[in-house]
Amino acid sequence: MRLAGRRVLVTGAASGIGLAIARLFRREGAAVAMLDRDEVGLAKAQVDGAATLVCDVADERQVRAAVARGATTLGGLDGVVNT
């Protein structure tokens, strides 16, 4: 559990590399917030114990709100993985 206790937000987490990173980080003990604009994809991805946040990273207002929600949900953030 190398990431135990860490709190990380992962963008592009509904599929591909972002989803793989979210799964790996959860397996390694991190608290994870998964962010993606694909609400259906996030619902299908369902990484056990991860929070999901719908956001289009092209919209700064949405990003600010999603990061704030992620930080609140996880009790802070230690890192962001932007895929």
All heavy atoms as a GROMACS GRO file, in nm:
protein
  588
    1MET      N    1   0.083  -0.119   0.000
    1MET     CA    2   0.000   0.000   0.000
    1MET      C    3   0.088   0.126   0.000
    1MET      O    4   0.091   0.201   0.095
    1MET     CB    5  -0.091  -0.001   0.122
    1MET     CG    6  -0.190  -0.112   0.127
    1MET     SD    7  -0.340  -0.054   0.053
    1MET     CE    8  -0.443  -0.193   0.075
    2ARG      N    9   0.157   0.145  -0.108
    2ARG     CA   10   0.250   0.257  -0.117
    2ARG      C   11   0.182   0.393  -0.117
    2ARG      O   12   0.243   0.493  -0.082
    2ARG     CB   13   0.335   0.244  -0.242
    2ARG     CG   14   0.422   0.120  -0.240
    2ARG     CD   15   0.506   0.112  -0.362
    2ARG     NE   16   0.426   0.131  -0.483
    2ARG     CZ   17   0.468   0.103  -0.603
    2ARG    NH1   18   0.589   0.057  -0.621
    2ARG    NH2   19   0.392   0.122  -0.708
    3LEU      N   20   0.056   0.399  -0.157
    3LEU     CA   21  -0.014   0.528  -0.164
    3LEU      C   22  -0.115   0.543  -0.051
    3LEU      O   23  -0.198   0.634  -0.055
    3LEU     CB   24  -0.084   0.542  -0.300
    3LEU     CG   25   0.009   0.548  -0.420
    3LEU    CD1   26  -0.071   0.548  -0.549
    3LEU    CD2   27   0.098   0.670  -0.413
    4ALA      N   28  -0.108   0.458   0.049
    4ALA     CA   29  -0.203   0.463   0.160
    4ALA      C   30  -0.206   0.602   0.221
    4ALA      O   31  -0.102   0.662   0.249
    4ALA     CB   32  -0.167   0.359   0.265
    5GLY      N   33  -0.326   0.654   0.237
    5GLY     CA   34  -0.343   0.785   0.298
    5GLY      C   35  -0.333   0.902   0.203
    5GLY      O   36  -0.364   1.015   0.241
    6ARG      N   37  -0.290   0.880   0.081
    6ARG     CA   38  -0.281   0.988  -0.018
    6ARG      C   39  -0.418   1.013  -0.078
    6ARG      O   40  -0.500   0.922  -0.092
    6ARG     CB   41  -0.182   0.955  -0.129
    6ARG     CG   42  -0.044   0.929  -0.081
    6ARG     CD   43   0.016   1.054  -0.026
    6ARG     NE   44   0.154   1.025   0.011
    6ARG     CZ   45   0.228   1.108   0.078
    6ARG    NH1   46   0.180   1.224   0.117
    6ARG    NH2   47   0.352   1.077   0.108
    7ARG      N   48  -0.443   1.137  -0.118
    7ARG     CA   49  -0.571   1.177  -0.177
    7ARG      C   50  -0.543   1.238  -0.314
    7ARG      O   51  -0.474   1.338  -0.324
    7ARG     CB   52  -0.640   1.278  -0.086
    7ARG     CG   53  -0.664   1.220   0.054
    7ARG     CD   54  -0.677   1.326   0.158
    7ARG     NE   55  -0.554   1.406   0.163
    7ARG     CZ   56  -0.536   1.506   0.248
    7ARG    NH1   57  -0.629   1.540   0.333
    7ARG    NH2   58  -0.423   1.575   0.246
    8VAL      N   59  -0.596   1.173  -0.418
    8VAL     CA   60  -0.559   1.209  -0.554
    8VAL      C   61  -0.682   1.226  -0.643
    8VAL      O   62  -0.774   1.145  -0.639
    8VAL     CB   63  -0.467   1.099  -0.615
    8VAL    CG1   64  -0.422   1.138  -0.754
    8VAL    CG2   65  -0.349   1.073  -0.525
    9LEU      N   66  -0.680   1.330  -0.724
    9LEU     CA   67  -0.782   1.353  -0.826
    9LEU      C   68  -0.724   1.309  -0.960
    9LEU      O   69  -0.611   1.347  -0.993
    9LEU     CB   70  -0.819   1.502  -0.830
    9LEU     CG   71  -0.930   1.538  -0.926
    9LEU    CD1   72  -1.031   1.627  -0.857
    9LEU    CD2   73  -0.874   1.608  -1.047
   10VAL      N   74  -0.799   1.228  -1.035
   10VAL     CA   75  -0.753   1.177  -1.164
   10VAL      C   76  -0.849   1.226  -1.273
   10VAL      O   77  -0.968   1.197  -1.267
   10VAL     CB   78  -0.746   1.023  -1.166
   10VAL    CG1   79  -0.699   0.972  -1.302
   10VAL    CG2   80  -0.657   0.971  -1.054
   11THR      N   81  -0.798   1.300  -1.371
   11THR     CA   82  -0.881   1.346  -1.481
   11THR      C   83  -0.884   1.239  -1.591
   11THR      O   84  -0.797   1.152  -1.597
   11THR     CB   85  -0.831   1.478  -1.541
   11THR    OG1   86  -0.707   1.455  -1.607
   11THR    CG2   87  -0.815   1.585  -1.435
   12GLY      N   88  -0.984   1.247  -1.677
   12GLY     CA   89  -0.997   1.150  -1.786
   12GLY      C   90  -1.018   1.010  -1.733
   12GLY      O   91  -0.973   0.912  -1.794
   13ALA      N   92  -1.085   0.998  -1.620
   13ALA     CA   93  -1.091   0.871  -1.546
   13ALA      C   94  -1.204   0.778  -1.587
   13ALA      O   95  -1.218   0.671  -1.530
   13ALA     CB   96  -1.101   0.900  -1.396
   14ALA      N   97  -1.283   0.814  -1.688
   14ALA     CA   98  -1.392   0.726  -1.730
   14ALA      C   99  -1.343   0.609  -1.814
   14ALA      O  100  -1.412   0.508  -1.826
   14ALA     CB  101  -1.498   0.804  -1.807
   15SER      N  102  -1.223   0.621  -1.872
   15SER     CA  103  -1.173   0.515  -1.959
   15SER      C  104  -1.022   0.529  -1.978
   15SER      O  105  -0.961   0.626  -1.932
   15SER     CB  106  -1.242   0.520  -2.096
   15SER     OG  107  -1.211   0.642  -2.161
   16GLY      N  108  -0.965   0.432  -2.046
   16GLY     CA  109  -0.826   0.438  -2.087
   16GLY      C  110  -0.726   0.453  -1.974
   16GLY      O  111  -0.739   0.393  -1.867
   17ILE      N  112  -0.625   0.535  -1.997
   17ILE     CA  113  -0.516   0.552  -1.901
   17ILE      C  114  -0.567   0.610  -1.770
   17ILE      O  115  -0.525   0.568  -1.663
   17ILE     CB  116  -0.404   0.641  -1.962
   17ILE    CG1  117  -0.338   0.567  -2.078
   17ILE    CG2  118  -0.302   0.680  -1.856
   17ILE    CD1  119  -0.244   0.653  -2.159
   18GLY      N  120  -0.658   0.707  -1.776
   18GLY     CA  121  -0.712   0.767  -1.654
   18GLY      C  122  -0.780   0.664  -1.566
   18GLY      O  123  -0.760   0.662  -1.444
   19LEU      N  124  -0.860   0.577  -1.625
   19LEU     CA  125  -0.928   0.472  -1.550
   19LEU      C  126  -0.826   0.373  -1.493
   19LEU      O  127  -0.836   0.334  -1.376
   19LEU     CB  128  -1.029   0.399  -1.638
   19LEU     CG  129  -1.104   0.282  -1.575
   19LEU    CD1  130  -1.175   0.323  -1.447
   19LEU    CD2  131  -1.202   0.222  -1.677
   20ALA      N  132  -0.727   0.336  -1.572
   20ALA     CA  133  -0.623   0.244  -1.522
   20ALA      C  134  -0.548   0.304  -1.404
   20ALA      O  135  -0.518   0.234  -1.306
   20ALA     CB  136  -0.527   0.209  -1.636
   21ILE      N  137  -0.519   0.433  -1.410
   21ILE     CA  138  -0.449   0.500  -1.300
   21ILE      C  139  -0.538   0.503  -1.176
   21ILE      O  140  -0.491   0.475  -1.065
   21ILE     CB  141  -0.406   0.641  -1.342
   21ILE    CG1  142  -0.292   0.632  -1.444
   21ILE    CG2  143  -0.363   0.723  -1.220
   21ILE    CD1  144  -0.259   0.763  -1.511
   22ALA      N  145  -0.665   0.538  -1.193
   22ALA     CA  146  -0.758   0.540  -1.078
   22ALA      C  147  -0.764   0.403  -1.012
   22ALA      O  148  -0.759   0.392  -0.889
   22ALA     CB  149  -0.896   0.585  -1.124
   23ARG      N  150  -0.773   0.297  -1.090
   23ARG     CA  151  -0.779   0.161  -1.034
   23ARG      C  152  -0.649   0.126  -0.962
   23ARG      O  153  -0.652   0.070  -0.852
   23ARG     CB  154  -0.805   0.060  -1.146
   23ARG     CG  155  -0.946   0.064  -1.196
   23ARG     CD  156  -0.969  -0.034  -1.309
   23ARG     NE  157  -1.110  -0.038  -1.345
   23ARG     CZ  158  -1.154  -0.072  -1.464
   23ARG    NH1  159  -1.069  -0.109  -1.559
   23ARG    NH2  160  -1.284  -0.074  -1.489
   24LEU      N  161  -0.536   0.158  -1.022
   24LEU     CA  162  -0.407   0.129  -0.960
   24LEU      C  163  -0.391   0.204  -0.828
   24LEU      O  164  -0.350   0.147  -0.727
   24LEU     CB  165  -0.293   0.165  -1.055
   24LEU     CG  166  -0.152   0.154  -0.998
   24LEU    CD1  167  -0.119   0.009  -0.963
   24LEU    CD2  168  -0.050   0.211  -1.096
   25PHE      N  169  -0.422   0.332  -0.829
   25PHE     CA  170  -0.408   0.412  -0.708
   25PHE      C  171  -0.498   0.360  -0.596
   25PHE      O  172  -0.458   0.357  -0.481
   25PHE     CB  173  -0.437   0.559  -0.737
   25PHE     CG  174  -0.321   0.633  -0.800
   25PHE    CD1  175  -0.226   0.569  -0.878
   25PHE    CD2  176  -0.309   0.769  -0.783
   25PHE    CE1  177  -0.120   0.637  -0.936
   25PHE    CE2  178  -0.203   0.839  -0.840
   25PHE     CZ  179  -0.109   0.773  -0.916
   26ARG      N  180  -0.621   0.318  -0.630
   26ARG     CA  181  -0.710   0.260  -0.527
   26ARG      C  182  -0.648   0.132  -0.472
   26ARG      O  183  -0.648   0.109  -0.352
   26ARG     CB  184  -0.849   0.232  -0.584
   26ARG     CG  185  -0.936   0.353  -0.600
   26ARG     CD  186  -0.973   0.420  -0.467
   26ARG     NE  187  -1.046   0.328  -0.381
   26ARG     CZ  188  -1.021   0.313  -0.251
   26ARG    NH1  189  -0.930   0.385  -0.190
   26ARG    NH2  190  -1.091   0.228  -0.180
   27ARG      N  191  -0.597   0.046  -0.561
   27ARG     CA  192  -0.533  -0.079  -0.515
   27ARG      C  193  -0.415  -0.050  -0.424
   27ARG      O  194  -0.386  -0.127  -0.333
   27ARG     CB  195  -0.486  -0.163  -0.634
   27ARG     CG  196  -0.594  -0.246  -0.696
   27ARG     CD  197  -0.538  -0.355  -0.788
   27ARG     NE  198  -0.444  -0.308  -0.887
   27ARG     CZ  199  -0.475  -0.263  -1.009
   27ARG    NH1  200  -0.602  -0.260  -1.048
   27ARG    NH2  201  -0.382  -0.222  -1.093
   28GLU      N  202  -0.346   0.061  -0.449
   28GLU     CA  203  -0.228   0.098  -0.369
   28GLU      C  204  -0.267   0.176  -0.243
   28GLU      O  205  -0.179   0.220  -0.170
   28GLU     CB  206  -0.131   0.180  -0.454
   28GLU     CG  207  -0.065   0.100  -0.564
   28GLU     CD  208   0.030  -0.006  -0.512
   28GLU    OE1  209   0.092   0.015  -0.406
   28GLU    OE2  210   0.042  -0.110  -0.578
   29GLY      N  211  -0.397   0.195  -0.219
   29GLY     CA  212  -0.442   0.254  -0.093
   29GLY      C  213  -0.478   0.400  -0.095
   29GLY      O  214  -0.510   0.458   0.009
   30ALA      N  215  -0.472   0.466  -0.210
   30ALA     CA  216  -0.506   0.608  -0.218
   30ALA      C  217  -0.657   0.628  -0.220
   30ALA      O  218  -0.732   0.545  -0.270
   30ALA     CB  219  -0.446   0.670  -0.344
   31ALA      N  220  -0.700   0.740  -0.166
   31ALA     CA  221  -0.837   0.787  -0.185
   31ALA      C  222  -0.838   0.858  -0.320
   31ALA      O  223  -0.748   0.938  -0.349
   31ALA     CB  224  -0.877   0.884  -0.074
   32VAL      N  225  -0.936   0.827  -0.404
   32VAL     CA  226  -0.935   0.877  -0.542
   32VAL      C  227  -1.067   0.946  -0.575
   32VAL      O  228  -1.174   0.896  -0.543
   32VAL     CB  229  -0.911   0.761  -0.641
   32VAL    CG1  230  -0.926   0.807  -0.784
   32VAL    CG2  231  -0.773   0.699  -0.619
   33ALA      N  232  -1.055   1.060  -0.642
   33ALA     CA  233  -1.170   1.126  -0.704
   33ALA      C  234  -1.148   1.116  -0.855
   33ALA      O  235  -1.046   1.161  -0.907
   33ALA     CB  236  -1.180   1.272  -0.661
   34MET      N  237  -1.243   1.054  -0.924
   34MET     CA  238  -1.235   1.034  -1.069
   34MET      C  239  -1.312   1.147  -1.138
   34MET      O  240  -1.430   1.166  -1.110
   34MET     CB  241  -1.297   0.900  -1.106
   34MET     CG  242  -1.227   0.782  -1.044
   34MET     SD  243  -1.320   0.627  -1.062
   34MET     CE  244  -1.329   0.612  -1.240
   35LEU      N  245  -1.246   1.218  -1.227
   35LEU     CA  246  -1.308   1.331  -1.295
   35LEU      C  247  -1.311   1.303  -1.445
   35LEU      O  248  -1.212   1.261  -1.503
   35LEU     CB  249  -1.225   1.456  -1.266
   35LEU     CG  250  -1.278   1.589  -1.314
   35LEU    CD1  251  -1.237   1.697  -1.215
   35LEU    CD2  252  -1.229   1.623  -1.451
   36ASP      N  253  -1.427   1.326  -1.506
   36ASP     CA  254  -1.440   1.311  -1.651
   36ASP      C  255  -1.566   1.385  -1.695
   36ASP      O  256  -1.658   1.404  -1.616
   36ASP     CB  257  -1.450   1.163  -1.690
   36ASP     CG  258  -1.408   1.138  -1.834
   36ASP    OD1  259  -1.477   1.184  -1.927
   36ASP    OD2  260  -1.304   1.072  -1.853
   37ARG      N  261  -1.572   1.422  -1.822
   37ARG     CA  262  -1.693   1.485  -1.874
   37ARG      C  263  -1.798   1.382  -1.914
   37ARG      O  264  -1.914   1.415  -1.935
   37ARG     CB  265  -1.660   1.575  -1.992
   37ARG     CG  266  -1.612   1.502  -2.114
   37ARG     CD  267  -1.577   1.597  -2.224
   37ARG     NE  268  -1.527   1.522  -2.339
   37ARG     CZ  269  -1.491   1.576  -2.451
   37ARG    NH1  270  -1.499   1.707  -2.467
   37ARG    NH2  271  -1.447   1.502  -2.549
   38ASP      N  272  -1.757   1.255  -1.924
   38ASP     CA  273  -1.846   1.146  -1.966
   38ASP      C  274  -1.916   1.085  -1.844
   38ASP      O  275  -1.866   0.993  -1.781
   38ASP     CB  276  -1.763   1.041  -2.039
   38ASP     CG  277  -1.845   0.924  -2.089
   38ASP    OD1  278  -1.968   0.921  -2.067
   38ASP    OD2  279  -1.785   0.833  -2.150
   39GLU      N  280  -2.032   1.138  -1.813
   39GLU     CA  281  -2.107   1.092  -1.696
   39GLU      C  282  -2.143   0.944  -1.704
   39GLU      O  283  -2.131   0.870  -1.606
   39GLU     CB  284  -2.234   1.177  -1.679
   39GLU     CG  285  -2.309   1.150  -1.552
   39GLU     CD  286  -2.422   1.249  -1.529
   39GLU    OE1  287  -2.446   1.336  -1.613
   39GLU    OE2  288  -2.486   1.237  -1.423
   40VAL      N  289  -2.185   0.899  -1.822
   40VAL     CA  290  -2.221   0.758  -1.841
   40VAL      C  291  -2.097   0.670  -1.824
   40VAL      O  292  -2.101   0.566  -1.758
   40VAL     CB  293  -2.287   0.736  -1.979
   40VAL    CG1  294  -2.308   0.589  -2.006
   40VAL    CG2  295  -2.419   0.813  -1.987
   41GLY      N  296  -1.986   0.713  -1.881
   41GLY     CA  297  -1.861   0.638  -1.868
   41GLY      C  298  -1.815   0.627  -1.724
   41GLY      O  299  -1.769   0.522  -1.679
   42LEU      N  300  -1.828   0.737  -1.648
   42LEU     CA  301  -1.791   0.733  -1.507
   42LEU      C  302  -1.878   0.634  -1.430
   42LEU      O  303  -1.830   0.560  -1.346
   42LEU     CB  304  -1.805   0.872  -1.443
   42LEU     CG  305  -1.689   0.968  -1.461
   42LEU    CD1  306  -1.725   1.105  -1.405
   42LEU    CD2  307  -1.562   0.916  -1.396
   43ALA      N  308  -2.006   0.634  -1.461
   43ALA     CA  309  -2.098   0.542  -1.393
   43ALA      C  310  -2.062   0.397  -1.424
   43ALA      O  311  -2.070   0.310  -1.337
   43ALA     CB  312  -2.242   0.572  -1.434
   44LYS      N  313  -2.021   0.370  -1.547
   44LYS     CA  314  -1.983   0.234  -1.586
   44LYS      C  315  -1.848   0.194  -1.527
   44LYS      O  316  -1.825   0.076  -1.497
   44LYS     CB  317  -1.977   0.221  -1.738
   44LYS     CG  318  -2.112   0.224  -1.804
   44LYS     CD  319  -2.097   0.213  -1.955
   44LYS     CE  320  -2.231   0.220  -2.024
   44LYS     NZ  321  -2.217   0.215  -2.170
   45ALA      N  322  -1.756   0.289  -1.513
   45ALA     CA  323  -1.621   0.259  -1.465
   45ALA      C  324  -1.621   0.208  -1.322
   45ALA      O  325  -1.550   0.115  -1.289
   45ALA     CB  326  -1.533   0.384  -1.477
   46GLN      N  327  -1.698   0.267  -1.237
   46GLN     CA  328  -1.715   0.228  -1.097
   46GLN      C  329  -1.594   0.162  -1.032
   46GLN      O  330  -1.586   0.041  -1.016
   46GLN     CB  331  -1.836   0.137  -1.083
   46GLN     CG  332  -1.965   0.207  -1.111
   46GLN     CD  333  -2.084   0.139  -1.050
   46GLN    OE1  334  -2.075   0.032  -0.992
   46GLN    NE2  335  -2.198   0.201  -1.064
   47VAL      N  336  -1.499   0.243  -0.994
   47VAL     CA  337  -1.384   0.196  -0.917
   47VAL      C  338  -1.426   0.197  -0.771
   47VAL      O  339  -1.467   0.300  -0.717
   47VAL     CB  340  -1.261   0.287  -0.941
   47VAL    CG1  341  -1.147   0.247  -0.850
   47VAL    CG2  342  -1.220   0.281  -1.087
   48ASP      N  343  -1.418   0.081  -0.707
   48ASP     CA  344  -1.466   0.065  -0.570
   48ASP      C  345  -1.405   0.169  -0.476
   48ASP      O  346  -1.283   0.182  -0.467
   48ASP     CB  347  -1.432  -0.076  -0.520
   48ASP     CG  348  -1.496  -0.106  -0.386
   48ASP    OD1  349  -1.612  -0.067  -0.365
   48ASP    OD2  350  -1.429  -0.170  -0.303
   49GLY      N  351  -1.491   0.246  -0.412
   49GLY     CA  352  -1.448   0.344  -0.314
   49GLY      C  353  -1.407   0.479  -0.370
   49GLY      O  354  -1.375   0.570  -0.293
   50ALA      N  355  -1.405   0.494  -0.501
   50ALA     CA  356  -1.365   0.622  -0.560
   50ALA      C  357  -1.486   0.713  -0.578
   50ALA      O  358  -1.595   0.668  -0.608
   50ALA     CB  359  -1.299   0.599  -0.696
   51ALA      N  360  -1.464   0.841  -0.557
   51ALA     CA  361  -1.566   0.942  -0.582
   51ALA      C  362  -1.564   0.976  -0.731
   51ALA      O  363  -1.461   0.964  -0.796
   51ALA     CB  364  -1.537   1.068  -0.501
   52THR      N  365  -1.679   1.013  -0.786
   52THR     CA  366  -1.685   1.052  -0.927
   52THR      C  367  -1.732   1.196  -0.939
   52THR      O  368  -1.822   1.239  -0.866
   52THR     CB  369  -1.778   0.960  -1.007
   52THR    OG1  370  -1.908   0.962  -0.950
   52THR    CG2  371  -1.725   0.818  -1.010
   53LEU      N  372  -1.671   1.268  -1.030
   53LEU     CA  373  -1.702   1.409  -1.053
   53LEU      C  374  -1.714   1.433  -1.203
   53LEU      O  375  -1.620   1.407  -1.278
   53LEU     CB  376  -1.590   1.498  -0.998
   53LEU     CG  377  -1.552   1.479  -0.852
   53LEU    CD1  378  -1.420   1.545  -0.821
   53LEU    CD2  379  -1.663   1.536  -0.764
   54VAL      N  380  -1.829   1.482  -1.245
   54VAL     CA  381  -1.850   1.513  -1.387
   54VAL      C  382  -1.802   1.656  -1.411
   54VAL      O  383  -1.846   1.749  -1.343
   54VAL     CB  384  -1.998   1.498  -1.426
   54VAL    CG1  385  -2.019   1.537  -1.571
   54VAL    CG2  386  -2.045   1.355  -1.400
   55CYS      N  387  -1.711   1.671  -1.508
   55CYS     CA  388  -1.653   1.801  -1.536
   55CYS      C  389  -1.588   1.800  -1.673
   55CYS      O  390  -1.520   1.705  -1.710
   55CYS     CB  391  -1.547   1.832  -1.429
   55CYS     SG  392  -1.447   1.978  -1.464
   56ASP      N  393  -1.605   1.909  -1.747
   56ASP     CA  394  -1.535   1.930  -1.873
   56ASP      C  395  -1.414   2.018  -1.844
   56ASP      O  396  -1.430   2.135  -1.808
   56ASP     CB  397  -1.627   1.996  -1.975
   56ASP     CG  398  -1.563   2.014  -2.111
   56ASP    OD1  399  -1.440   2.000  -2.123
   56ASP    OD2  400  -1.638   2.042  -2.206
   57VAL      N  401  -1.293   1.963  -1.856
   57VAL     CA  402  -1.173   2.039  -1.820
   57VAL      C  403  -1.147   2.157  -1.913
   57VAL      O  404  -1.059   2.239  -1.885
   57VAL     CB  405  -1.048   1.948  -1.811
   57VAL    CG1  406  -1.063   1.847  -1.701
   57VAL    CG2  407  -1.015   1.884  -1.943
   58ALA      N  408  -1.222   2.171  -2.020
   58ALA     CA  409  -1.210   2.288  -2.107
   58ALA      C  410  -1.281   2.409  -2.048
   58ALA      O  411  -1.263   2.521  -2.097
   58ALA     CB  412  -1.266   2.257  -2.246
   59ASP      N  413  -1.358   2.388  -1.942
   59ASP     CA  414  -1.434   2.496  -1.878
   59ASP      C  415  -1.374   2.525  -1.741
   59ASP      O  416  -1.391   2.447  -1.647
   59ASP     CB  417  -1.581   2.454  -1.866
   59ASP     CG  418  -1.670   2.562  -1.808
   59ASP    OD1  419  -1.624   2.643  -1.724
   59ASP    OD2  420  -1.789   2.565  -1.846
   60GLU      N  421  -1.302   2.635  -1.729
   60GLU     CA  422  -1.232   2.668  -1.605
   60GLU      C  423  -1.324   2.671  -1.484
   60GLU      O  424  -1.287   2.624  -1.376
   60GLU     CB  425  -1.160   2.802  -1.618
   60GLU     CG  426  -1.081   2.838  -1.494
   60GLU     CD  427  -1.009   2.971  -1.505
   60GLU    OE1  428  -1.002   3.028  -1.615
   60GLU    OE2  429  -0.960   3.017  -1.400
   61ARG      N  430  -1.443   2.723  -1.500
   61ARG     CA  431  -1.538   2.730  -1.388
   61ARG      C  432  -1.573   2.590  -1.339
   61ARG      O  433  -1.578   2.565  -1.219
   61ARG     CB  434  -1.662   2.808  -1.429
   61ARG     CG  435  -1.756   2.838  -1.315
   61ARG     CD  436  -1.875   2.913  -1.364
   61ARG     NE  437  -1.934   2.834  -1.474
   61ARG     CZ  438  -2.040   2.868  -1.542
   61ARG    NH1  439  -2.100   2.980  -1.517
   61ARG    NH2  440  -2.087   2.792  -1.638
   62GLN      N  441  -1.598   2.498  -1.433
   62GLN     CA  442  -1.628   2.360  -1.395
   62GLN      C  443  -1.509   2.296  -1.325
   62GLN      O  444  -1.526   2.221  -1.228
   62GLN     CB  445  -1.665   2.276  -1.518
   62GLN     CG  446  -1.802   2.303  -1.574
   62GLN     CD  447  -1.835   2.208  -1.687
   62GLN    OE1  448  -1.804   2.090  -1.681
   62GLN    NE2  449  -1.900   2.260  -1.791
   63VAL      N  450  -1.389   2.324  -1.372
   63VAL     CA  451  -1.269   2.266  -1.312
   63VAL      C  452  -1.253   2.314  -1.168
   63VAL      O  453  -1.229   2.235  -1.076
   63VAL     CB  454  -1.142   2.299  -1.394
   63VAL    CG1  455  -1.016   2.256  -1.321
   63VAL    CG2  456  -1.150   2.233  -1.531
   64ARG      N  457  -1.266   2.443  -1.148
   64ARG     CA  458  -1.254   2.498  -1.012
   64ARG      C  459  -1.356   2.434  -0.917
   64ARG      O  460  -1.323   2.397  -0.805
   64ARG     CB  461  -1.271   2.650  -1.013
   64ARG     CG  462  -1.154   2.722  -1.073
   64ARG     CD  463  -1.174   2.874  -1.070
   64ARG     NE  464  -1.067   2.943  -1.135
   64ARG     CZ  465  -0.951   2.974  -1.078
   64ARG    NH1  466  -0.930   2.940  -0.953
   64ARG    NH2  467  -0.860   3.040  -1.146
   65ALA      N  468  -1.479   2.421  -0.964
   65ALA     CA  469  -1.584   2.362  -0.881
   65ALA      C  470  -1.556   2.214  -0.854
   65ALA      O  471  -1.573   2.166  -0.741
   65ALA     CB  472  -1.720   2.379  -0.948
   66ALA      N  473  -1.512   2.140  -0.956
   66ALA     CA  474  -1.486   1.997  -0.940
   66ALA      C  475  -1.367   1.973  -0.846
   66ALA      O  476  -1.372   1.883  -0.762
   66ALA     CB  477  -1.461   1.932  -1.075
   67VAL      N  478  -1.262   2.052  -0.858
   67VAL     CA  479  -1.147   2.037  -0.769
   67VAL      C  480  -1.189   2.067  -0.626
   67VAL      O  481  -1.151   1.995  -0.533
   67VAL     CB  482  -1.030   2.126  -0.815
   67VAL    CG1  483  -0.919   2.129  -0.709
   67VAL    CG2  484  -0.974   2.076  -0.947
   68ALA      N  485  -1.269   2.170  -0.607
   68ALA     CA  486  -1.317   2.202  -0.472
   68ALA      C  487  -1.401   2.088  -0.415
   68ALA      O  488  -1.385   2.049  -0.299
   68ALA     CB  489  -1.398   2.332  -0.474
   69ARG      N  490  -1.490   2.031  -0.498
   69ARG     CA  491  -1.572   1.917  -0.452
   69ARG      C  492  -1.485   1.796  -0.421
   69ARG      O  493  -1.507   1.726  -0.322
   69ARG     CB  494  -1.677   1.879  -0.557
   69ARG     CG  495  -1.798   1.970  -0.559
   69ARG     CD  496  -1.914   1.914  -0.642
   69ARG     NE  497  -1.876   1.851  -0.767
   69ARG     CZ  498  -1.867   1.913  -0.885
   69ARG    NH1  499  -1.890   2.042  -0.893
   69ARG    NH2  500  -1.834   1.846  -0.993
   70GLY      N  501  -1.387   1.771  -0.506
   70GLY     CA  502  -1.296   1.658  -0.482
   70GLY      C  503  -1.219   1.675  -0.353
   70GLY      O  504  -1.207   1.581  -0.274
   71ALA      N  505  -1.167   1.795  -0.329
   71ALA     CA  506  -1.092   1.822  -0.207
   71ALA      C  507  -1.181   1.806  -0.084
   71ALA      O  508  -1.140   1.748   0.017
   71ALA     CB  509  -1.032   1.961  -0.212
   72THR      N  510  -1.303   1.853  -0.093
   72THR     CA  511  -1.397   1.838   0.018
   72THR      C  512  -1.430   1.692   0.042
   72THR      O  513  -1.428   1.643   0.156
   72THR     CB  514  -1.526   1.919  -0.009
   72THR    OG1  515  -1.491   2.057  -0.020
   72THR    CG2  516  -1.626   1.900   0.102
   73THR      N  517  -1.459   1.620  -0.064
   73THR     CA  518  -1.497   1.478  -0.054
   73THR      C  519  -1.384   1.395   0.005
   73THR      O  520  -1.408   1.307   0.087
   73THR     CB  521  -1.535   1.423  -0.193
   73THR    OG1  522  -1.647   1.498  -0.241
   73THR    CG2  523  -1.572   1.276  -0.186
   74LEU      N  524  -1.260   1.422  -0.037
   74LEU     CA  525  -1.147   1.342   0.007
   74LEU      C  526  -1.080   1.396   0.133
   74LEU      O  527  -0.986   1.336   0.184
   74LEU     CB  528  -1.043   1.330  -0.105
   74LEU     CG  529  -1.089   1.266  -0.236
   74LEU    CD1  530  -0.974   1.263  -0.336
   74LEU    CD2  531  -1.145   1.128  -0.213
   75GLY      N  532  -1.123   1.514   0.180
   75GLY     CA  533  -1.058   1.574   0.295
   75GLY      C  534  -0.927   1.641   0.261
   75GLY      O  535  -0.837   1.650   0.343
   76GLY      N  536  -0.916   1.690   0.138
   76GLY     CA  537  -0.794   1.755   0.089
   76GLY      C  538  -0.742   1.679  -0.032
   76GLY      O  539  -0.793   1.574  -0.067
   77LEU      N  540  -0.642   1.735  -0.096
   77LEU     CA  541  -0.577   1.671  -0.211
   77LEU      C  542  -0.426   1.672  -0.193
   77LEU      O  543  -0.369   1.773  -0.152
   77LEU     CB  544  -0.612   1.744  -0.341
   77LEU     CG  545  -0.754   1.731  -0.394
   77LEU    CD1  546  -0.774   1.820  -0.516
   77LEU    CD2  547  -0.786   1.586  -0.427
   78ASP      N  548  -0.365   1.559  -0.223
   78ASP     CA  549  -0.220   1.549  -0.222
   78ASP      C  550  -0.162   1.553  -0.362
   78ASP      O  551  -0.043   1.577  -0.379
   78ASP     CB  552  -0.176   1.418  -0.154
   78ASP     CG  553  -0.216   1.415  -0.008
   78ASP    OD1  554  -0.180   1.508   0.066
   78ASP    OD2  555  -0.286   1.318   0.032
   79GLY      N  556  -0.247   1.528  -0.462
   79GLY     CA  557  -0.197   1.528  -0.598
   79GLY      C  558  -0.308   1.522  -0.701
   79GLY      O  559  -0.422   1.489  -0.670
   80VAL      N  560  -0.271   1.555  -0.824
   80VAL     CA  561  -0.362   1.550  -0.938
   80VAL      C  562  -0.289   1.478  -1.051
   80VAL      O  563  -0.172   1.507  -1.078
   80VAL     CB  564  -0.403   1.691  -0.986
   80VAL    CG1  565  -0.486   1.684  -1.112
   80VAL    CG2  566  -0.478   1.765  -0.876
   81VAL      N  567  -0.358   1.382  -1.114
   81VAL     CA  568  -0.304   1.317  -1.232
   81VAL      C  569  -0.391   1.362  -1.349
   81VAL      O  570  -0.510   1.333  -1.353
   81VAL     CB  571  -0.307   1.163  -1.221
   81VAL    CG1  572  -0.256   1.100  -1.349
   81VAL    CG2  573  -0.226   1.118  -1.101
   82ASN      N  574  -0.333   1.436  -1.440
   82ASN     CA  575  -0.406   1.495  -1.552
   82ASN      C  576  -0.375   1.414  -1.677
   82ASN      O  577  -0.268   1.426  -1.735
   82ASN     CB  578  -0.366   1.641  -1.569
   82ASN     CG  579  -0.450   1.713  -1.669
   82ASN    OD1  580  -0.562   1.672  -1.700
   82ASN    ND2  581  -0.398   1.822  -1.720
   83THR      N  582  -0.469   1.326  -1.719
   83THR     CA  583  -0.445   1.242  -1.836
   83THR      C  584  -0.517   1.296  -1.958
   83THR      O  585  -0.608   1.372  -1.950
   83THR     CB  586  -0.490   1.098  -1.812
   83THR    OG1  587  -0.630   1.095  -1.789
   83THR    CG2  588  -0.416   1.038  -1.696
   0.00000   0.00000   0.00000
